[in-house]
Amino acid sequence: MMNIRTDESEELTCRRCALPVRVGRDHYDTFEQMHYVCFHYEFEHRIAVPDGDPDEDCGVAGCPSSAQERQNDQLVAAVRELLAEWSDGPPANWDNHQLPDYLRTFAARLEEAEAYYVKRGVPGPVNGWQAVAQALREATAYE
């Protein structure tokens, strides 16, 4: 069970950079009492080791060091993957086979994105390109 901090008056401080944690306070314990970015750099970029580099893209989706072009490329790849699945007609595993249904579901998925991740106790995507790519995929079966 995830421990969510609800006391807004409680001052939370990142144990890595010693700055206040405000925006990500709901995930303070999930990220081991750090900002998401501090947590990401400590564990994905291994900053504690001599060759760790915070400016190098680690390849993890949503990496703050990821180049904008790479994020855009990932969205384009996701759209092409969906198109390839449709190449022989509506895929059997898709619930939405009509464009209006798919777009309605896509819009609903984007609208409910924050609640979707909060309900599951996981952080949402860090960048907008990744959020759109996930919503495009989920709109195939999300109702």
N, CA, C and O atoms as a MOPAC input file, in Angstrom:
PM7 MOZYME 1SCF
protein

 N      0.84000 1    -1.17900 1     0.00000 1
 C      0.00000 1     0.00000 1     0.00000 1
 C      0.88400 1     1.24200 1     0.00000 1
 O      1.80800 1     1.35000 1     0.80600 1
 N      0.60900 1     2.15700 1    -0.88300 1
 C      1.39600 1     3.36900 1    -0.99800 1
 C      0.98500 1     4.36600 1     0.08100 1
 O     -0.20100 1     4.56400 1     0.34400 1
 N      1.97600 1     4.98200 1     0.69200 1
 C      1.72900 1     5.99800 1     1.70900 1
 C      1.68100 1     7.35500 1     1.02000 1
 O      2.70800 1     7.84100 1     0.54600 1
 N      0.50900 1     7.97000 1     0.95700 1
 C      0.35700 1     9.27800 1     0.32100 1
 C      0.28000 1    10.33500 1     1.40800 1
 O     -0.51700 1    10.22800 1     2.34000 1
 N      1.10900 1    11.34500 1     1.28100 1
 C      1.13500 1    12.44700 1     2.24200 1
 C     -0.01000 1    13.40000 1     1.93600 1
 O     -0.09300 1    13.94600 1     0.83600 1
 N     -0.88300 1    13.59700 1     2.90200 1
 C     -2.03700 1    14.47100 1     2.67500 1
 C     -1.96100 1    15.76200 1     3.48000 1
 O     -2.70500 1    16.70300 1     3.20300 1
 N     -1.08100 1    15.82200 1     4.46400 1
 C     -0.95500 1    17.02000 1     5.29500 1
 C     -0.14900 1    18.07200 1     4.53900 1
 O      1.08000 1    18.01700 1     4.49300 1
 N     -0.86500 1    19.03200 1     3.94700 1
 C     -0.22600 1    20.07900 1     3.13800 1
 C      0.71100 1    20.95200 1     3.96200 1
 O      1.62600 1    21.55900 1     3.40600 1
 N      0.50300 1    21.03100 1     5.27900 1
 C      1.34300 1    21.89000 1     6.11200 1
 C      2.69000 1    21.23800 1     6.43000 1
 O      3.62100 1    21.91500 1     6.86700 1
 N      2.79200 1    19.93400 1     6.21200 1
 C      4.04200 1    19.22900 1     6.48900 1
 C      5.09900 1    19.63100 1     5.46100 1
 O      4.87700 1    19.51000 1     4.25600 1
 N      6.23300 1    20.10300 1     5.93400 1
 C      7.33300 1    20.50800 1     5.04900 1
 C      8.10700 1    19.25800 1     4.62700 1
 O      8.66100 1    18.54900 1     5.46700 1
 N      8.13900 1    18.99700 1     3.32600 1
 C      8.87500 1    17.85100 1     2.80600 1
 C     10.13300 1    18.35500 1     2.11600 1
 O     10.08000 1    19.28900 1     1.31700 1
 N     11.25900 1    17.73500 1     2.42600 1
 C     12.53700 1    18.15000 1     1.86200 1
 C     13.17300 1    16.97500 1     1.13700 1
 O     13.19400 1    15.85500 1     1.64900 1
 N     13.68500 1    17.23300 1    -0.04500 1
 C     14.36900 1    16.20400 1    -0.83100 1
 C     15.67200 1    15.83300 1    -0.12800 1
 O     16.47800 1    16.70500 1     0.19500 1
 N     15.87200 1    14.55100 1     0.10600 1
 C     17.07100 1    14.12300 1     0.82000 1
 C     18.32000 1    14.19800 1    -0.05800 1
 O     19.43400 1    14.07000 1     0.45100 1
 N     18.15700 1    14.40000 1    -1.35500 1
 C     19.31100 1    14.48800 1    -2.25800 1
 C     19.76400 1    15.92700 1    -2.46200 1
 O     20.95700 1    16.21300 1    -2.36400 1
 N     18.83600 1    16.84100 1    -2.74400 1
 C     19.22200 1    18.22600 1    -3.05400 1
 C     18.87100 1    19.20100 1    -1.93100 1
 O     19.26800 1    20.36600 1    -1.98200 1
 N     18.13800 1    18.74500 1    -0.92400 1
 C     17.75300 1    19.54000 1     0.24600 1
 C     16.78800 1    20.68400 1    -0.07300 1
 O     16.61700 1    21.58600 1     0.74700 1
 N     16.15900 1    20.66100 1    -1.24200 1
 C     15.15600 1    21.66500 1    -1.58900 1
 C     13.76500 1    21.14700 1    -1.23000 1
 O     13.56900 1    19.93500 1    -1.14100 1
 N     12.79500 1    22.04200 1    -1.02300 1
 C     11.43600 1    21.60400 1    -0.68600 1
 C     10.79600 1    20.80100 1    -1.82000 1
 O     10.99300 1    21.09800 1    -2.99800 1
 N     10.03400 1    19.78700 1    -1.44200 1
 C      9.26700 1    18.99300 1    -2.40500 1
 C      7.83200 1    19.48000 1    -2.31800 1
 O      7.18100 1    19.31000 1    -1.28700 1
 N      7.33300 1    20.08300 1    -3.38800 1
 C      5.97000 1    20.61500 1    -3.39200 1
 C      5.10900 1    19.90200 1    -4.42800 1
 O      4.08200 1    19.31800 1    -4.08300 1
 N      5.51000 1    19.94300 1    -5.67100 1
 C      4.69000 1    19.38900 1    -6.75000 1
 C      4.54000 1    17.87900 1    -6.61500 1
 O      3.44300 1    17.35700 1    -6.81000 1
 N      5.59900 1    17.17400 1    -6.29100 1
 C      5.55400 1    15.71700 1    -6.21700 1
 C      5.33000 1    15.16300 1    -4.83100 1
 O      5.72000 1    14.03200 1    -4.54300 1
 N      4.70200 1    15.95100 1    -3.96100 1
 C      4.56000 1    15.50900 1    -2.57600 1
 C      3.73900 1    14.22300 1    -2.43500 1
 O      3.93600 1    13.47600 1    -1.47700 1
 N      2.82400 1    13.95300 1    -3.37000 1
 C      2.02900 1    12.72100 1    -3.29900 1
 C      2.89000 1    11.48000 1    -3.51000 1
 O      2.51000 1    10.38300 1    -3.10100 1
 N      4.04200 1    11.64700 1    -4.14500 1
 C      4.92200 1    10.50900 1    -4.43400 1
 C      6.23600 1    10.60000 1    -3.65700 1
 O      7.22300 1     9.95900 1    -4.01700 1
 N      6.23800 1    11.38700 1    -2.61100 1
 C      7.44000 1    11.62800 1    -1.80700 1
 C      8.04200 1    10.32200 1    -1.29400 1
 O      9.25200 1    10.12200 1    -1.39700 1
 N      7.23400 1     9.44800 1    -0.75600 1
 C      7.74600 1     8.18300 1    -0.23300 1
 C      8.06200 1     7.19600 1    -1.35200 1
 O      9.00700 1     6.41400 1    -1.24100 1
 N      7.28200 1     7.22600 1    -2.42400 1
 C      7.55500 1     6.35100 1    -3.56700 1
 C      8.95100 1     6.62000 1    -4.11300 1
 O      9.68400 1     5.69300 1    -4.45700 1
 N      9.31200 1     7.90200 1    -4.18900 1
 C     10.62000 1     8.28900 1    -4.72100 1
 C     11.65300 1     8.45100 1    -3.60900 1
 O     12.56900 1     9.26600 1    -3.71500 1
 N     11.49700 1     7.67800 1    -2.55700 1
 C     12.45400 1     7.60800 1    -1.46200 1
 C     12.82600 1     8.97700 1    -0.90800 1
 O     13.99700 1     9.27900 1    -0.67800 1
 N     11.80500 1     9.79300 1    -0.70000 1
 C     11.91700 1    11.12300 1    -0.10600 1
 C     12.79800 1    12.05700 1    -0.94100 1
 O     13.62500 1    12.80700 1    -0.42400 1
 N     12.57800 1    11.97200 1    -2.27200 1
 C     13.29800 1    12.84200 1    -3.20700 1
 C     12.32000 1    13.37800 1    -4.23700 1
 O     11.21100 1    12.86500 1    -4.38800 1
 N     12.74700 1    14.42200 1    -4.94400 1
 C     12.01900 1    14.85500 1    -6.13900 1
 C     12.11100 1    13.72000 1    -7.15100 1
 O     13.04100 1    12.91500 1    -7.09400 1
 N     11.15400 1    13.64700 1    -8.08200 1
 C     11.23500 1    12.63000 1    -9.13000 1
 C     12.55800 1    12.74100 1    -9.88300 1
 O     13.21800 1    11.73200 1   -10.13100 1
 N     12.94800 1    13.96300 1   -10.24600 1
 C     14.17400 1    14.15100 1   -11.03100 1
 C     15.39800 1    13.69900 1   -10.23500 1
 O     16.28200 1    13.04900 1   -10.79100 1
 N     15.46300 1    14.02700 1    -8.96100 1
 C     16.59300 1    13.58800 1    -8.13400 1
 C     16.62600 1    12.06100 1    -8.04000 1
 O     17.68700 1    11.44600 1    -8.15000 1
 N     15.45800 1    11.46200 1    -7.83500 1
 C     15.35800 1    10.00100 1    -7.78300 1
 C     15.81900 1     9.39800 1    -9.10500 1
 O     16.60500 1     8.45200 1    -9.12600 1
 N     15.32500 1     9.95200 1   -10.20100 1
 C     15.67400 1     9.44600 1   -11.52900 1
 C     17.18700 1     9.49900 1   -11.74700 1
 O     17.79400 1     8.51400 1   -12.16700 1
 N     17.78300 1    10.64100 1   -11.46100 1
 C     19.22300 1    10.77100 1   -11.68300 1
 C     20.02500 1     9.85700 1   -10.77000 1
 O     21.04400 1     9.30800 1   -11.18800 1
 N     19.58400 1     9.68800 1    -9.54700 1
 C     20.33000 1     8.84400 1    -8.61800 1
 C     20.28900 1     7.37400 1    -9.03100 1
 O     21.29300 1     6.67000 1    -8.92300 1
 N     19.12700 1     6.91000 1    -9.50500 1
 C     19.00300 1     5.48500 1    -9.78100 1
 C     19.14500 1     5.11000 1   -11.25300 1
 O     19.67700 1     4.04300 1   -11.55900 1
 N     18.69000 1     5.94900 1   -12.16100 1
 C     18.79900 1     5.61300 1   -13.58200 1
 C     20.13800 1     6.05500 1   -14.17200 1
 O     20.71300 1     5.36700 1   -15.01500 1
 N     20.62700 1     7.21300 1   -13.71700 1
 C     21.89600 1     7.71800 1   -14.24200 1
 C     23.06400 1     7.32300 1   -13.34700 1
 O     24.22300 1     7.53400 1   -13.70200 1
 N     22.76500 1     6.76400 1   -12.21300 1
 C     23.77400 1     6.30100 1   -11.26100 1
 C     24.80700 1     7.39700 1   -10.97900 1
 O     26.01300 1     7.19400 1   -11.12400 1
 N     24.29700 1     8.55600 1   -10.57500 1
 C     25.14800 1     9.71500 1   -10.31700 1
 C     26.19700 1     9.41400 1    -9.24900 1
 O     27.27100 1    10.01600 1    -9.25600 1
 N     25.90500 1     8.50600 1    -8.34600 1
 C     26.84800 1     8.20500 1    -7.27100 1
 C     28.11700 1     7.51300 1    -7.77800 1
 O     29.14100 1     7.53500 1    -7.09600 1
 N     28.06300 1     6.90000 1    -8.96100 1
 C     29.25400 1     6.23400 1    -9.50300 1
 C     30.06600 1     7.24700 1   -10.30600 1
 O     29.50200 1     8.19600 1   -10.85100 1
 N     31.38200 1     7.05700 1   -10.38600 1
 C     32.24200 1     8.05700 1   -11.03200 1
 C     31.88600 1     8.39800 1   -12.47900 1
 O     32.08200 1     9.54000 1   -12.89500 1
 N     31.37800 1     7.45700 1   -13.24700 1
 C     31.09800 1     7.74900 1   -14.66100 1
 C     29.64300 1     8.13800 1   -14.91800 1
 O     29.23800 1     8.24800 1   -16.07500 1
 N     28.84800 1     8.34800 1   -13.86600 1
 C     27.45500 1     8.76900 1   -14.03700 1
 C     27.38300 1    10.17800 1   -14.61100 1
 O     28.13000 1    11.06000 1   -14.18600 1
 N     26.49200 1    10.39700 1   -15.57200 1
 C     26.37600 1    11.71000 1   -16.21000 1
 C     24.90700 1    12.11000 1   -16.28100 1
 O     24.13500 1    11.46100 1   -16.98600 1
 N     24.49800 1    13.16800 1   -15.56500 1
 C     23.08800 1    13.55500 1   -15.57500 1
 C     22.60800 1    14.08700 1   -16.92000 1
 O     21.40500 1    14.09900 1   -17.18100 1
 N     23.52500 1    14.52600 1   -17.77600 1
 C     23.12000 1    15.07200 1   -19.07100 1
 C     22.96900 1    14.01000 1   -20.15200 1
 O     22.49200 1    14.30700 1   -21.24700 1
 N     23.36600 1    12.79200 1   -19.86200 1
 C     23.27100 1    11.71300 1   -20.83700 1
 C     21.89400 1    11.06100 1   -20.74700 1
 O     21.43600 1    10.72600 1   -19.65500 1
 N     21.24100 1    10.88100 1   -21.87900 1
 C     19.93300 1    10.22300 1   -21.92400 1
 C     20.11700 1     8.76500 1   -21.51900 1
 O     20.87900 1     8.03300 1   -22.15100 1
 N     19.42500 1     8.34800 1   -20.47200 1
 C     19.58000 1     6.97600 1   -19.98600 1
 C     18.71600 1     5.98200 1   -20.75700 1
 O     18.87500 1     4.77200 1   -20.59600 1
 N     17.79800 1     6.48100 1   -21.59500 1
 C     16.94800 1     5.59800 1   -22.38200 1
 C     15.62800 1     5.24700 1   -21.72400 1
 O     14.75900 1     4.66400 1   -22.37300 1
 N     15.45400 1     5.58200 1   -20.46400 1
 C     14.20000 1     5.31300 1   -19.76500 1
 C     13.15500 1     6.31200 1   -20.24900 1
 O     13.43900 1     7.50400 1   -20.37500 1
 N     11.95200 1     5.82800 1   -20.51900 1
 C     10.88100 1     6.72100 1   -20.96500 1
 C     10.67900 1     7.83500 1   -19.95200 1
 O     10.57800 1     7.58500 1   -18.75100 1
 N     10.62200 1     9.05800 1   -20.44200 1
 C     10.42300 1    10.20700 1   -19.58100 1
 C     11.68800 1    10.76400 1   -18.96300 1
 O     11.61500 1    11.63000 1   -18.09100 1
 N     12.84700 1    10.28600 1   -19.39500 1
 C     14.11200 1    10.78300 1   -18.84900 1
 C     14.19700 1    12.29200 1   -19.05400 1
 O     14.05800 1    12.76400 1   -20.18300 1
 N     14.42400 1    13.06200 1   -17.98300 1
 C     14.52200 1    14.51800 1   -18.13200 1
 C     15.66700 1    14.95500 1   -19.03800 1
 O     15.65300 1    16.07800 1   -19.54200 1
 N     16.65200 1    14.09600 1   -19.25500 1
 C     17.78100 1    14.43900 1   -20.12400 1
 C     17.55600 1    14.01500 1   -21.56700 1
 O     18.40800 1    14.24500 1   -22.42500 1
 N     16.42400 1    13.40300 1   -21.83400 1
 C     16.12400 1    12.95100 1   -23.19200 1
 C     15.97200 1    14.14800 1   -24.11700 1
 O     15.34500 1    15.14800 1   -23.76800 1
 N     16.55000 1    14.03000 1   -25.28700 1
 C     16.43500 1    15.10600 1   -26.27100 1
 C     14.99000 1    15.22000 1   -26.73500 1
 O     14.30100 1    14.21000 1   -26.88200 1
 N     14.53300 1    16.43900 1   -26.96400 1
 C     13.16500 1    16.67300 1   -27.43200 1
 C     12.89800 1    15.89100 1   -28.71500 1
 O     11.80500 1    15.35500 1   -28.89700 1
 N     13.88700 1    15.82300 1   -29.60300 1
 C     13.71100 1    15.10000 1   -30.86700 1
 C     13.44200 1    13.62000 1   -30.60500 1
 O     12.61000 1    13.01000 1   -31.27600 1
 N     14.14600 1    13.04300 1   -29.63100 1
 C     13.95200 1    11.62800 1   -29.32900 1
 C     12.53700 1    11.38800 1   -28.81100 1
 O     11.90800 1    10.39000 1   -29.16500 1
 N     12.03200 1    12.29700 1   -27.97700 1
 C     10.68200 1    12.14400 1   -27.45300 1
 C      9.66400 1    12.21300 1   -28.58400 1
 O      8.70900 1    11.43600 1   -28.61300 1
 N      9.86200 1    13.12800 1   -29.50100 1
 C      8.98400 1    13.24600 1   -30.66100 1
 C      9.06000 1    11.97300 1   -31.50100 1
 O      8.03200 1    11.47500 1   -31.96000 1
 N     10.25400 1    11.44700 1   -31.70600 1
 C     10.42700 1    10.21100 1   -32.47300 1
 C      9.66900 1     9.05500 1   -31.83300 1
 O      9.11100 1     8.21200 1   -32.53600 1
 N      9.64500 1     9.01200 1   -30.50700 1
 C      8.92400 1     7.94500 1   -29.81200 1
 C      7.42200 1     8.04900 1   -30.06300 1
 O      6.75000 1     7.03000 1   -30.21900 1
 N      6.89400 1     9.26500 1   -30.10300 1
 C      5.47400 1     9.44500 1   -30.39800 1
 C      5.17600 1     9.02500 1   -31.82900 1
 O      4.19000 1     8.33100 1   -32.08000 1
 N      6.01500 1     9.43500 1   -32.76300 1
 C      5.82800 1     9.04900 1   -34.16900 1
 C      5.86100 1     7.52500 1   -34.29000 1
 O      5.04300 1     6.94800 1   -35.00600 1
 N      6.78600 1     6.87300 1   -33.60900 1
 C      6.87100 1     5.40900 1   -33.65100 1
 C      5.60600 1     4.77000 1   -33.08600 1
 O      5.13500 1     3.76400 1   -33.61700 1
 N      5.05400 1     5.33600 1   -32.02300 1
 C      3.82400 1     4.79500 1   -31.43000 1
 C      2.65700 1     4.91200 1   -32.40300 1
 O      1.85600 1     3.98600 1   -32.52300 1
 N      2.55400 1     6.04500 1   -33.10000 1
 C      1.47100 1     6.23200 1   -34.07900 1
 C      1.64300 1     5.25000 1   -35.23400 1
 O      0.66800 1     4.65300 1   -35.68800 1
 N      2.86300 1     5.08000 1   -35.70700 1
 C      3.11100 1     4.12900 1   -36.81100 1
 C      2.80400 1     2.69500 1   -36.39600 1
 O      2.33100 1     1.90000 1   -37.20900 1
 N      3.06800 1     2.36400 1   -35.14400 1
 C      2.75300 1     1.02700 1   -34.64200 1
 C      1.24300 1     0.79300 1   -34.65000 1
 O      0.78100 1    -0.27900 1   -35.04000 1
 N      0.48000 1     1.78900 1   -34.22400 1
 C     -0.98100 1     1.67700 1   -34.25300 1
 C     -1.47900 1     1.52800 1   -35.68700 1
 O     -2.37300 1     0.72700 1   -35.95800 1
 N     -0.90500 1     2.29100 1   -36.59300 1
 C     -1.28100 1     2.21200 1   -38.00300 1
 C     -0.97100 1     0.83100 1   -38.57500 1
 O     -1.77400 1     0.28300 1   -39.33100 1
 N      0.16900 1     0.26800 1   -38.22900 1
 C      0.54400 1    -1.06700 1   -38.70500 1
 C     -0.43200 1    -2.12400 1   -38.19000 1
 O     -0.76700 1    -3.06300 1   -38.91300 1
 N     -0.88300 1    -1.97800 1   -36.96000 1
 C     -1.85800 1    -2.92300 1   -36.40900 1
 C     -3.16900 1    -2.87900 1   -37.19100 1
 O     -3.87200 1    -3.88600 1   -37.27400 1
 N     -3.49800 1    -1.73700 1   -37.75900 1
 C     -4.74600 1    -1.53900 1   -38.48500 1
 C     -4.61100 1    -1.91900 1   -39.96300 1
 O     -5.61100 1    -1.91600 1   -40.68200 1
 N     -3.43200 1    -2.23800 1   -40.42300 1
 C     -3.18900 1    -2.42800 1   -41.85900 1
 C     -4.09800 1    -3.47200 1   -42.50700 1
 O     -4.40400 1    -3.36400 1   -43.69400 1
 N     -4.52600 1    -4.46300 1   -41.76200 1
 C     -5.42200 1    -5.49300 1   -42.30300 1
 C     -6.85500 1    -5.31400 1   -41.81800 1
 O     -7.63100 1    -6.26900 1   -41.81700 1
 N     -7.20700 1    -4.11600 1   -41.41200 1
 C     -8.54700 1    -3.84800 1   -40.90000 1
 C     -8.51900 1    -3.71800 1   -39.39400 1
 O     -7.45500 1    -3.80100 1   -38.78100 1
 N     -9.68500 1    -3.51500 1   -38.78900 1
 C     -9.74500 1    -3.30900 1   -37.34000 1
 C     -9.15400 1    -4.49300 1   -36.56900 1
 O     -9.59800 1    -5.62600 1   -36.75600 1
 N     -8.17300 1    -4.25500 1   -35.71600 1
 C     -7.59500 1    -5.34400 1   -34.92400 1
 C     -8.62800 1    -5.92800 1   -33.96000 1
 O     -9.42300 1    -5.19500 1   -33.37300 1
 N     -8.60900 1    -7.22600 1   -33.80700 1
 C     -9.57400 1    -7.91500 1   -32.94600 1
 C     -9.45100 1    -7.47800 1   -31.48600 1
 O    -10.43900 1    -7.48500 1   -30.75200 1
 N     -8.25300 1    -7.10100 1   -31.06700 1
 C     -8.06400 1    -6.73200 1   -29.66200 1
 C     -8.38000 1    -5.26200 1   -29.37900 1
 O     -8.19800 1    -4.80300 1   -28.25200 1
 N     -8.85100 1    -4.51800 1   -30.38500 1
 C     -9.26300 1    -3.12300 1   -30.18800 1
 C    -10.75900 1    -3.09700 1   -29.92000 1
 O    -11.52400 1    -3.78000 1   -30.60100 1
 N    -11.17700 1    -2.32400 1   -28.94500 1
 C    -12.60000 1    -2.14900 1   -28.66900 1
 C    -13.21400 1    -1.08100 1   -29.56200 1
 O    -14.40400 1    -1.14000 1   -29.87000 1
 N    -12.42100 1    -0.11500 1   -29.97700 1
 C    -12.91300 1     1.01700 1   -30.76200 1
 C    -12.49700 1     0.86700 1   -32.22200 1
 O    -11.32800 1     1.05200 1   -32.56100 1
 N    -13.45500 1     0.53200 1   -33.08600 1
 C    -13.16400 1     0.29000 1   -34.49900 1
 C    -13.57700 1     1.43600 1   -35.40700 1
 O    -13.30200 1     1.39200 1   -36.60600 1
 N    -14.22000 1     2.44600 1   -34.88100 1
 C    -14.63400 1     3.61200 1   -35.66600 1
 C    -13.85300 1     4.82800 1   -35.18000 1
 O    -13.64100 1     4.99700 1   -33.97900 1
 N    -13.42400 1     5.67200 1   -36.11600 1
 C    -12.62400 1     6.83900 1   -35.75300 1
 C    -13.30800 1     7.73000 1   -34.70800 1
 O    -12.64900 1     8.13700 1   -33.75100 1
 N    -14.60400 1     8.05100 1   -34.85100 1
 C    -15.23200 1     8.88900 1   -33.81500 1
 C    -15.18700 1     8.24800 1   -32.42300 1
 O    -14.97200 1     8.94300 1   -31.43000 1
 N    -15.39000 1     6.92600 1   -32.34700 1
 C    -15.32400 1     6.23600 1   -31.05200 1
 C    -13.91100 1     6.30000 1   -30.48200 1
 O    -13.71300 1     6.56600 1   -29.29700 1
 N    -12.94000 1     6.05300 1   -31.34900 1
 C    -11.54100 1     6.08000 1   -30.92600 1
 C    -11.16400 1     7.47800 1   -30.42400 1
 O    -10.56500 1     7.61100 1   -29.35700 1
 N    -11.50900 1     8.50700 1   -31.17900 1
 C    -11.15900 1     9.87600 1   -30.78700 1
 C    -11.87900 1    10.30400 1   -29.51100 1
 O    -11.29900 1    11.00800 1   -28.68400 1
 N    -13.12100 1     9.89200 1   -29.34100 1
 C    -13.87000 1    10.19500 1   -28.11500 1
 C    -13.16900 1     9.54200 1   -26.91200 1
 O    -13.00700 1    10.15900 1   -25.85900 1
 N    -12.76700 1     8.30300 1   -27.09400 1
 C    -12.07400 1     7.58100 1   -26.03100 1
 C    -10.70500 1     8.19400 1   -25.75500 1
 O    -10.29100 1     8.31400 1   -24.60200 1
 N    -10.01100 1     8.58000 1   -26.81800 1
 C     -8.70300 1     9.22600 1   -26.68000 1
 C     -8.83600 1    10.51700 1   -25.86100 1
 O     -8.04300 1    10.76100 1   -24.95200 1
 N     -9.82600 1    11.32800 1   -26.18200 1
 C    -10.05300 1    12.57800 1   -25.44600 1
 C    -10.39000 1    12.29700 1   -23.98000 1
 O     -9.89900 1    12.98700 1   -23.08800 1
 N    -11.22000 1    11.29300 1   -23.73200 1
 C    -11.58700 1    10.94400 1   -22.35600 1
 C    -10.36300 1    10.46300 1   -21.58300 1
 O    -10.18800 1    10.79800 1   -20.41100 1
 N     -9.53400 1     9.68800 1   -22.23500 1
 C     -8.31600 1     9.16800 1   -21.58800 1
 C     -7.38300 1    10.31600 1   -21.19800 1
 O     -6.82200 1    10.31500 1   -20.10300 1
 N     -7.21800 1    11.29000 1   -22.08800 1
 C     -6.38100 1    12.44900 1   -21.76900 1
 C     -6.99100 1    13.26300 1   -20.62700 1
 O     -6.28400 1    13.73800 1   -19.73800 1
 N     -8.30800 1    13.41300 1   -20.66900 1
 C     -9.00500 1    14.19900 1   -19.65200 1
 C     -8.87400 1    13.57300 1   -18.26300 1
 O     -8.79800 1    14.28600 1   -17.26200 1
 N     -8.84800 1    12.25600 1   -18.20400 1
 C     -8.80400 1    11.53100 1   -16.93400 1
 C     -7.39700 1    11.07900 1   -16.55900 1
 O     -7.23100 1    10.30200 1   -15.61800 1
 N     -6.38500 1    11.55200 1   -17.27800 1
 C     -5.01900 1    11.05600 1   -17.10300 1
 C     -4.52100 1    11.15000 1   -15.66400 1
 O     -4.00700 1    10.17100 1   -15.12200 1
 N     -4.66600 1    12.29600 1   -15.05300 1
 C     -4.12500 1    12.46900 1   -13.70400 1
 C     -4.78500 1    11.51100 1   -12.71700 1
 O     -4.09900 1    10.87300 1   -11.91900 1
 N     -6.10600 1    11.40900 1   -12.76700 1
 C     -6.82400 1    10.50100 1   -11.86300 1
 C     -6.44300 1     9.04500 1   -12.12800 1
 O     -6.37100 1     8.24200 1   -11.19800 1
 N     -6.20100 1     8.70800 1   -13.38300 1
 C     -5.81100 1     7.34700 1   -13.77800 1
 C     -4.54900 1     6.92100 1   -13.02400 1
 O     -4.50000 1     5.82600 1   -12.46400 1
 N     -3.53400 1     7.77900 1   -13.01000 1
 C     -2.26900 1     7.42900 1   -12.35700 1
 C     -2.37600 1     7.49900 1   -10.83700 1
 O     -1.81000 1     6.65700 1   -10.14100 1
 N     -3.08800 1     8.48200 1   -10.32000 1
 C     -3.25400 1     8.60800 1    -8.87200 1
 C     -3.96000 1     7.37300 1    -8.31900 1
 O     -3.55700 1     6.83200 1    -7.28900 1
 N     -5.01300 1     6.93000 1    -9.00400 1
 C     -5.77500 1     5.76400 1    -8.54700 1
 C     -4.89900 1     4.50900 1    -8.48100 1
 O     -5.09900 1     3.65600 1    -7.61600 1
 N     -3.94100 1     4.39900 1    -9.38200 1
 C     -3.05400 1     3.23300 1    -9.41700 1
 C     -1.81300 1     3.41500 1    -8.54900 1
 O     -1.02700 1     2.48500 1    -8.37000 1
 N     -1.64500 1     4.63000 1    -8.01100 1
 C     -0.50600 1     4.88600 1    -7.13500 1
 C      0.82900 1     4.93600 1    -7.84400 1
 O      1.86700 1     4.64100 1    -7.25200 1
 N      0.80500 1     5.30900 1    -9.11100 1
 C      2.05400 1     5.40800 1    -9.87600 1
 C      2.16400 1     6.80100 1   -10.48300 1
 O      1.15100 1     7.44200 1   -10.76300 1
 N      3.39000 1     7.26600 1   -10.68600 1
 C      3.54700 1     8.58200 1   -11.31500 1
 C      3.20300 1     8.51400 1   -12.79300 1
 O      3.46000 1     7.50400 1   -13.44900 1
 N      2.63600 1     9.56400 1   -13.30700 1
 C      2.32800 1     9.63700 1   -14.73200 1
 C      3.56200 1     9.98100 1   -15.53400 1
 O      4.62200 1    10.24800 1   -14.96800 1
 N      3.43500 1     9.97800 1   -16.83400 1
 C      4.56800 1    10.32000 1   -17.69000 1
 C      5.07000 1    11.73300 1   -17.39700 1
 O      4.29200 1    12.62900 1   -17.07100 1
 N      6.36000 1    11.90800 1   -17.51700 1
 C      6.97000 1    13.20000 1   -17.23700 1
 C      6.81900 1    14.15500 1   -18.41200 1
 O      6.64400 1    15.35700 1   -18.21500 1
 N      6.88500 1    13.63600 1   -19.62000 1
 C      6.79700 1    14.53900 1   -20.77400 1
 C      5.50100 1    14.33800 1   -21.54500 1
 O      4.91200 1    13.25700 1   -21.54300 1
 N      5.07700 1    15.40400 1   -22.20000 1
 C      3.81200 1    15.39800 1   -22.93400 1
 C      3.77500 1    14.41700 1   -24.08200 1
 O      2.73700 1    13.80900 1   -24.34200 1
 N      4.89600 1    14.25000 1   -24.78100 1
 C      4.93100 1    13.30300 1   -25.90700 1
 C      4.61000 1    11.89400 1   -25.41400 1
 O      3.84100 1    11.17000 1   -26.04500 1
 N      5.20000 1    11.51200 1   -24.29100 1
 C      4.96600 1    10.18000 1   -23.73800 1
 C      3.51400 1    10.02700 1   -23.28400 1
 O      2.91400 1     8.97000 1   -23.47400 1
 N      2.95500 1    11.06500 1   -22.69300 1
 C      1.56100 1    11.01200 1   -22.24800 1
 C      0.62500 1    10.80000 1   -23.42800 1
 O     -0.31800 1    10.01200 1   -23.34000 1
 N      0.87800 1    11.49500 1   -24.53000 1
 C      0.04400 1    11.34400 1   -25.72600 1
 C      0.21200 1     9.94700 1   -26.31100 1
 O     -0.77300 1     9.32000 1   -26.70100 1
 N      1.44300 1     9.45000 1   -26.37800 1
 C      1.68000 1     8.10400 1   -26.91500 1
 C      0.93700 1     7.05100 1   -26.09500 1
 O      0.32800 1     6.14500 1   -26.66300 1
 N      0.98200 1     7.16200 1   -24.77500 1
 C      0.26600 1     6.20400 1   -23.92500 1
 C     -1.24000 1     6.31100 1   -24.12700 1
 O     -1.93200 1     5.29600 1   -24.19700 1
 N     -1.74700 1     7.53200 1   -24.22100 1
 C     -3.18800 1     7.72200 1   -24.40800 1
 C     -3.64100 1     7.18500 1   -25.75900 1
 O     -4.72700 1     6.61600 1   -25.86200 1
 N     -2.82700 1     7.35700 1   -26.79300 1
 C     -3.17100 1     6.80400 1   -28.11200 1
 C     -3.32300 1     5.28900 1   -28.03600 1
 O     -4.26900 1     4.72500 1   -28.58500 1
 N     -2.39400 1     4.63900 1   -27.35900 1
 C     -2.43800 1     3.17700 1   -27.21800 1
 C     -3.64400 1     2.76200 1   -26.37800 1
 O     -4.37000 1     1.83800 1   -26.74700 1
 N     -3.85700 1     3.42800 1   -25.26800 1
 C     -4.93300 1     3.03900 1   -24.36300 1
 C     -6.31200 1     3.31300 1   -24.94600 1
 O     -7.28500 1     2.67300 1   -24.54600 1
 N     -6.41400 1     4.24700 1   -25.87700 1
 C     -7.71300 1     4.55500 1   -26.49200 1
 C     -8.21100 1     3.42100 1   -27.37900 1
 O     -9.37700 1     3.42100 1   -27.77400 1
 N     -7.35900 1     2.46200 1   -27.69900 1
 C     -7.80200 1     1.33100 1   -28.51900 1
 C     -8.74600 1     0.42700 1   -27.73400 1
 O     -9.60000 1    -0.23700 1   -28.32200 1
 N     -8.59900 1     0.39800 1   -26.41200 1
 C     -9.42000 1    -0.51000 1   -25.61600 1
 C    -10.09900 1     0.16500 1   -24.43700 1
 O    -10.97100 1    -0.43400 1   -23.80800 1
 N     -9.72800 1     1.37300 1   -24.12900 1
 C    -10.26900 1     2.10500 1   -22.98300 1
 C    -11.68200 1     2.57000 1   -23.30200 1
 O    -11.93900 1     3.08900 1   -24.38900 1
 N    -12.59800 1     2.38400 1   -22.35400 1
 C    -13.98400 1     2.82400 1   -22.59300 1
 C    -14.44200 1     3.76400 1   -21.51700 1
 O    -15.57900 1     4.23500 1   -21.55200 1

